[in-house]
């Protein structure tokens, strides 16, 4: 009777151990999947920057390659009119969207890309286009001098190149869990097989 109870206790302990190990592995897999999404490293123009040089494209750089499918970058002026013009180009972690020439003012960039793991991420940032200003001095004519004109170019504010991180908003948490589903099923099946084998061996050993 003592031997039977000892065997049952051992089988229950092994089963509990297998279940705990499987749960721990699944937690690590799900956590790793949730943290594996792409992240925006920098943008040109950068978020919150001001420039007097009219940009002809929006450039986004991510920490890993981006899939060339389902991506979108929309640029609108302060009136909500889109200035997006041309086909987007994806080159590894670099995404480039051509834009048309717009009037001075505030611009908002809304983007959505697909990570290497298939998970879509999105974000938004803004920049300001300033008016280039020049000051021309009046021409003066004197009998003993030739007319001279002085032109002073106003100082321009260059676009900051410092990388700015934009918090990516995950569109669908379920897709991250879906990526770990095959691994979870495989581990569960493996755990079940181990338990069955242990039980069968102990019954034969009686």
Secondary structure by P-SEA (a helix, b strand, c coil): caaaaaaaaaaaaaaaaaaaaaaaaaaaaaaaaaacbbbbccccccccccccccccbbbbbccbbbbccbbbbbbbccccccccbbbbbbcccbbbbbbccccccbbbbbbccccccccccccccbbbbbbbbbbbcbbbbcccccbbbbbbbcccccccccccccccccccaaaaaaaaaaaaaaaaaaaaaaaaaaaaaaaaac
